[in-house]
């Protein structure tokens, strides 16, 4: 029997991680949290470089303070067809 159960399980986890890692990531953040330095600069820079940073005017919990802007952002991201 080729490979042990643990080897097959490890290969399966590696495959799932690769699949998840290939999914484009978008960063949707409140402008105030950017101004306060809440998010690591390398995270912001990476999202900016890939044109995947969305900064929305609103409080910390954007789904409460700016739900329409969040919904519009998600709709536009989905329309791009890159997710």
Chimera marker file (.cmm) of the C-alpha trace (Angstrom):
<marker_set name="trace">
<marker id="1" x="0.000" y="0.000" z="0.000" r="1" g="1" b="0" radius="0.5"/>
<marker id="2" x="1.682" y="3.268" z="-1.141" r="1" g="1" b="0" radius="0.5"/>
<marker id="3" x="2.277" y="5.794" z="1.611" r="1" g="1" b="0" radius="0.5"/>
<marker id="4" x="1.055" y="5.695" z="5.144" r="1" g="1" b="0" radius="0.5"/>
<marker id="5" x="-2.153" y="7.326" z="6.318" r="1" g="1" b="0" radius="0.5"/>
<marker id="6" x="-0.140" y="10.094" z="7.960" r="1" g="1" b="0" radius="0.5"/>
<marker id="7" x="1.765" y="10.756" z="4.720" r="1" g="1" b="0" radius="0.5"/>
<marker id="8" x="-1.467" y="10.963" z="2.733" r="1" g="1" b="0" radius="0.5"/>
<marker id="9" x="-3.007" y="13.201" z="5.396" r="1" g="1" b="0" radius="0.5"/>
<marker id="10" x="0.028" y="15.512" z="5.322" r="1" g="1" b="0" radius="0.5"/>
<marker id="11" x="-0.097" y="15.703" z="1.516" r="1" g="1" b="0" radius="0.5"/>
<marker id="12" x="-3.793" y="16.539" z="1.694" r="1" g="1" b="0" radius="0.5"/>
<marker id="13" x="-3.145" y="19.366" z="4.201" r="1" g="1" b="0" radius="0.5"/>
<marker id="14" x="-0.362" y="20.732" z="1.999" r="1" g="1" b="0" radius="0.5"/>
<marker id="15" x="-2.662" y="20.659" z="-1.017" r="1" g="1" b="0" radius="0.5"/>
<marker id="16" x="-5.424" y="22.495" z="0.874" r="1" g="1" b="0" radius="0.5"/>
<marker id="17" x="-2.949" y="25.117" z="2.114" r="1" g="1" b="0" radius="0.5"/>
<marker id="18" x="-1.747" y="25.687" z="-1.452" r="1" g="1" b="0" radius="0.5"/>
<marker id="19" x="-5.325" y="26.061" z="-2.658" r="1" g="1" b="0" radius="0.5"/>
<marker id="20" x="-6.158" y="28.544" z="0.088" r="1" g="1" b="0" radius="0.5"/>
<marker id="21" x="-2.909" y="30.468" z="-0.476" r="1" g="1" b="0" radius="0.5"/>
<marker id="22" x="-3.841" y="30.918" z="-4.150" r="1" g="1" b="0" radius="0.5"/>
<marker id="23" x="-7.074" y="32.776" z="-3.288" r="1" g="1" b="0" radius="0.5"/>
<marker id="24" x="-6.637" y="36.544" z="-3.775" r="1" g="1" b="0" radius="0.5"/>
<marker id="25" x="-6.770" y="38.491" z="-0.524" r="1" g="1" b="0" radius="0.5"/>
<marker id="26" x="-8.402" y="41.896" z="-0.195" r="1" g="1" b="0" radius="0.5"/>
<marker id="27" x="-7.960" y="44.221" z="2.734" r="1" g="1" b="0" radius="0.5"/>
<marker id="28" x="-10.995" y="46.356" z="3.580" r="1" g="1" b="0" radius="0.5"/>
<marker id="29" x="-10.178" y="48.694" z="6.449" r="1" g="1" b="0" radius="0.5"/>
<marker id="30" x="-11.493" y="51.798" z="8.158" r="1" g="1" b="0" radius="0.5"/>
<marker id="31" x="-9.567" y="54.968" z="7.393" r="1" g="1" b="0" radius="0.5"/>
<marker id="32" x="-9.226" y="55.685" z="11.102" r="1" g="1" b="0" radius="0.5"/>
<marker id="33" x="-7.509" y="52.367" z="11.747" r="1" g="1" b="0" radius="0.5"/>
<marker id="34" x="-5.018" y="53.115" z="8.973" r="1" g="1" b="0" radius="0.5"/>
<marker id="35" x="-4.374" y="56.577" z="10.426" r="1" g="1" b="0" radius="0.5"/>
<marker id="36" x="-3.807" y="55.070" z="13.878" r="1" g="1" b="0" radius="0.5"/>
<marker id="37" x="-1.368" y="52.464" z="12.562" r="1" g="1" b="0" radius="0.5"/>
<marker id="38" x="-3.536" y="49.527" z="13.652" r="1" g="1" b="0" radius="0.5"/>
<marker id="39" x="-2.566" y="47.416" z="10.637" r="1" g="1" b="0" radius="0.5"/>
<marker id="40" x="1.016" y="46.285" z="10.012" r="1" g="1" b="0" radius="0.5"/>
<marker id="41" x="2.574" y="48.438" z="7.295" r="1" g="1" b="0" radius="0.5"/>
<marker id="42" x="3.785" y="45.376" z="5.376" r="1" g="1" b="0" radius="0.5"/>
<marker id="43" x="0.177" y="44.136" z="5.168" r="1" g="1" b="0" radius="0.5"/>
<marker id="44" x="-1.015" y="47.502" z="3.869" r="1" g="1" b="0" radius="0.5"/>
<marker id="45" x="1.909" y="47.774" z="1.436" r="1" g="1" b="0" radius="0.5"/>
<marker id="46" x="1.283" y="44.298" z="0.013" r="1" g="1" b="0" radius="0.5"/>
<marker id="47" x="-2.421" y="45.027" z="-0.466" r="1" g="1" b="0" radius="0.5"/>
<marker id="48" x="-1.612" y="48.409" z="-2.058" r="1" g="1" b="0" radius="0.5"/>
<marker id="49" x="0.931" y="46.840" z="-4.423" r="1" g="1" b="0" radius="0.5"/>
<marker id="50" x="-1.673" y="44.352" z="-5.653" r="1" g="1" b="0" radius="0.5"/>
<marker id="51" x="-4.405" y="47.025" z="-5.832" r="1" g="1" b="0" radius="0.5"/>
<marker id="52" x="-6.361" y="45.108" z="-3.211" r="1" g="1" b="0" radius="0.5"/>
<marker id="53" x="-6.568" y="47.697" z="-0.448" r="1" g="1" b="0" radius="0.5"/>
<marker id="54" x="-9.944" y="49.276" z="0.233" r="1" g="1" b="0" radius="0.5"/>
<marker id="55" x="-9.970" y="52.125" z="2.746" r="1" g="1" b="0" radius="0.5"/>
<marker id="56" x="-13.468" y="53.163" z="3.809" r="1" g="1" b="0" radius="0.5"/>
<marker id="57" x="-14.483" y="56.184" z="5.873" r="1" g="1" b="0" radius="0.5"/>
<marker id="58" x="-16.085" y="54.871" z="9.022" r="1" g="1" b="0" radius="0.5"/>
<marker id="59" x="-15.530" y="53.579" z="12.502" r="1" g="1" b="0" radius="0.5"/>
<marker id="60" x="-13.635" y="50.492" z="13.532" r="1" g="1" b="0" radius="0.5"/>
<marker id="61" x="-16.473" y="48.040" z="12.792" r="1" g="1" b="0" radius="0.5"/>
<marker id="62" x="-17.275" y="48.905" z="9.188" r="1" g="1" b="0" radius="0.5"/>
<marker id="63" x="-20.180" y="46.467" z="8.942" r="1" g="1" b="0" radius="0.5"/>
<marker id="64" x="-21.891" y="48.606" z="11.581" r="1" g="1" b="0" radius="0.5"/>
<marker id="65" x="-20.641" y="52.102" z="10.711" r="1" g="1" b="0" radius="0.5"/>
<marker id="66" x="-20.535" y="51.847" z="6.893" r="1" g="1" b="0" radius="0.5"/>
<marker id="67" x="-22.450" y="48.745" z="5.770" r="1" g="1" b="0" radius="0.5"/>
<marker id="68" x="-23.366" y="50.128" z="2.340" r="1" g="1" b="0" radius="0.5"/>
<marker id="69" x="-19.743" y="51.007" z="1.556" r="1" g="1" b="0" radius="0.5"/>
<marker id="70" x="-18.620" y="47.520" z="2.609" r="1" g="1" b="0" radius="0.5"/>
<marker id="71" x="-21.347" y="45.886" z="0.516" r="1" g="1" b="0" radius="0.5"/>
<marker id="72" x="-20.451" y="48.054" z="-2.485" r="1" g="1" b="0" radius="0.5"/>
<marker id="73" x="-16.766" y="47.165" z="-2.082" r="1" g="1" b="0" radius="0.5"/>
<marker id="74" x="-17.527" y="43.452" z="-1.928" r="1" g="1" b="0" radius="0.5"/>
<marker id="75" x="-19.835" y="43.681" z="-4.949" r="1" g="1" b="0" radius="0.5"/>
<marker id="76" x="-17.119" y="45.420" z="-6.957" r="1" g="1" b="0" radius="0.5"/>
<marker id="77" x="-14.513" y="42.855" z="-5.909" r="1" g="1" b="0" radius="0.5"/>
<marker id="78" x="-16.861" y="40.034" z="-6.923" r="1" g="1" b="0" radius="0.5"/>
<marker id="79" x="-17.603" y="41.735" z="-10.252" r="1" g="1" b="0" radius="0.5"/>
<marker id="80" x="-13.873" y="41.763" z="-11.030" r="1" g="1" b="0" radius="0.5"/>
<marker id="81" x="-14.084" y="37.980" z="-11.086" r="1" g="1" b="0" radius="0.5"/>
<marker id="82" x="-10.781" y="37.504" z="-9.303" r="1" g="1" b="0" radius="0.5"/>
<marker id="83" x="-12.154" y="35.755" z="-6.252" r="1" g="1" b="0" radius="0.5"/>
<link id1="1" id2="2" r="1" g="1" b="0" radius="0.2"/>
<link id1="2" id2="3" r="1" g="1" b="0" radius="0.2"/>
<link id1="3" id2="4" r="1" g="1" b="0" radius="0.2"/>
<link id1="4" id2="5" r="1" g="1" b="0" radius="0.2"/>
<link id1="5" id2="6" r="1" g="1" b="0" radius="0.2"/>
<link id1="6" id2="7" r="1" g="1" b="0" radius="0.2"/>
<link id1="7" id2="8" r="1" g="1" b="0" radius="0.2"/>
<link id1="8" id2="9" r="1" g="1" b="0" radius="0.2"/>
<link id1="9" id2="10" r="1" g="1" b="0" radius="0.2"/>
<link id1="10" id2="11" r="1" g="1" b="0" radius="0.2"/>
<link id1="11" id2="12" r="1" g="1" b="0" radius="0.2"/>
<link id1="12" id2="13" r="1" g="1" b="0" radius="0.2"/>
<link id1="13" id2="14" r="1" g="1" b="0" radius="0.2"/>
<link id1="14" id2="15" r="1" g="1" b="0" radius="0.2"/>
<link id1="15" id2="16" r="1" g="1" b="0" radius="0.2"/>
<link id1="16" id2="17" r="1" g="1" b="0" radius="0.2"/>
<link id1="17" id2="18" r="1" g="1" b="0" radius="0.2"/>
<link id1="18" id2="19" r="1" g="1" b="0" radius="0.2"/>
<link id1="19" id2="20" r="1" g="1" b="0" radius="0.2"/>
<link id1="20" id2="21" r="1" g="1" b="0" radius="0.2"/>
<link id1="21" id2="22" r="1" g="1" b="0" radius="0.2"/>
<link id1="22" id2="23" r="1" g="1" b="0" radius="0.2"/>
<link id1="23" id2="24" r="1" g="1" b="0" radius="0.2"/>
<link id1="24" id2="25" r="1" g="1" b="0" radius="0.2"/>
<link id1="25" id2="26" r="1" g="1" b="0" radius="0.2"/>
<link id1="26" id2="27" r="1" g="1" b="0" radius="0.2"/>
<link id1="27" id2="28" r="1" g="1" b="0" radius="0.2"/>
<link id1="28" id2="29" r="1" g="1" b="0" radius="0.2"/>
<link id1="29" id2="30" r="1" g="1" b="0" radius="0.2"/>
<link id1="30" id2="31" r="1" g="1" b="0" radius="0.2"/>
<link id1="31" id2="32" r="1" g="1" b="0" radius="0.2"/>
<link id1="32" id2="33" r="1" g="1" b="0" radius="0.2"/>
<link id1="33" id2="34" r="1" g="1" b="0" radius="0.2"/>
<link id1="34" id2="35" r="1" g="1" b="0" radius="0.2"/>
<link id1="35" id2="36" r="1" g="1" b="0" radius="0.2"/>
<link id1="36" id2="37" r="1" g="1" b="0" radius="0.2"/>
<link id1="37" id2="38" r="1" g="1" b="0" radius="0.2"/>
<link id1="38" id2="39" r="1" g="1" b="0" radius="0.2"/>
<link id1="39" id2="40" r="1" g="1" b="0" radius="0.2"/>
<link id1="40" id2="41" r="1" g="1" b="0" radius="0.2"/>
<link id1="41" id2="42" r="1" g="1" b="0" radius="0.2"/>
<link id1="42" id2="43" r="1" g="1" b="0" radius="0.2"/>
<link id1="43" id2="44" r="1" g="1" b="0" radius="0.2"/>
<link id1="44" id2="45" r="1" g="1" b="0" radius="0.2"/>
<link id1="45" id2="46" r="1" g="1" b="0" radius="0.2"/>
<link id1="46" id2="47" r="1" g="1" b="0" radius="0.2"/>
<link id1="47" id2="48" r="1" g="1" b="0" radius="0.2"/>
<link id1="48" id2="49" r="1" g="1" b="0" radius="0.2"/>
<link id1="49" id2="50" r="1" g="1" b="0" radius="0.2"/>
<link id1="50" id2="51" r="1" g="1" b="0" radius="0.2"/>
<link id1="51" id2="52" r="1" g="1" b="0" radius="0.2"/>
<link id1="52" id2="53" r="1" g="1" b="0" radius="0.2"/>
<link id1="53" id2="54" r="1" g="1" b="0" radius="0.2"/>
<link id1="54" id2="55" r="1" g="1" b="0" radius="0.2"/>
<link id1="55" id2="56" r="1" g="1" b="0" radius="0.2"/>
<link id1="56" id2="57" r="1" g="1" b="0" radius="0.2"/>
<link id1="57" id2="58" r="1" g="1" b="0" radius="0.2"/>
<link id1="58" id2="59" r="1" g="1" b="0" radius="0.2"/>
<link id1="59" id2="60" r="1" g="1" b="0" radius="0.2"/>
<link id1="60" id2="61" r="1" g="1" b="0" radius="0.2"/>
<link id1="61" id2="62" r="1" g="1" b="0" radius="0.2"/>
<link id1="62" id2="63" r="1" g="1" b="0" radius="0.2"/>
<link id1="63" id2="64" r="1" g="1" b="0" radius="0.2"/>
<link id1="64" id2="65" r="1" g="1" b="0" radius="0.2"/>
<link id1="65" id2="66" r="1" g="1" b="0" radius="0.2"/>
<link id1="66" id2="67" r="1" g="1" b="0" radius="0.2"/>
<link id1="67" id2="68" r="1" g="1" b="0" radius="0.2"/>
<link id1="68" id2="69" r="1" g="1" b="0" radius="0.2"/>
<link id1="69" id2="70" r="1" g="1" b="0" radius="0.2"/>
<link id1="70" id2="71" r="1" g="1" b="0" radius="0.2"/>
<link id1="71" id2="72" r="1" g="1" b="0" radius="0.2"/>
<link id1="72" id2="73" r="1" g="1" b="0" radius="0.2"/>
<link id1="73" id2="74" r="1" g="1" b="0" radius="0.2"/>
<link id1="74" id2="75" r="1" g="1" b="0" radius="0.2"/>
<link id1="75" id2="76" r="1" g="1" b="0" radius="0.2"/>
<link id1="76" id2="77" r="1" g="1" b="0" radius="0.2"/>
<link id1="77" id2="78" r="1" g="1" b="0" radius="0.2"/>
<link id1="78" id2="79" r="1" g="1" b="0" radius="0.2"/>
<link id1="79" id2="80" r="1" g="1" b="0" radius="0.2"/>
<link id1="80" id2="81" r="1" g="1" b="0" radius="0.2"/>
<link id1="81" id2="82" r="1" g="1" b="0" radius="0.2"/>
<link id1="82" id2="83" r="1" g="1" b="0" radius="0.2"/>
</marker_set>
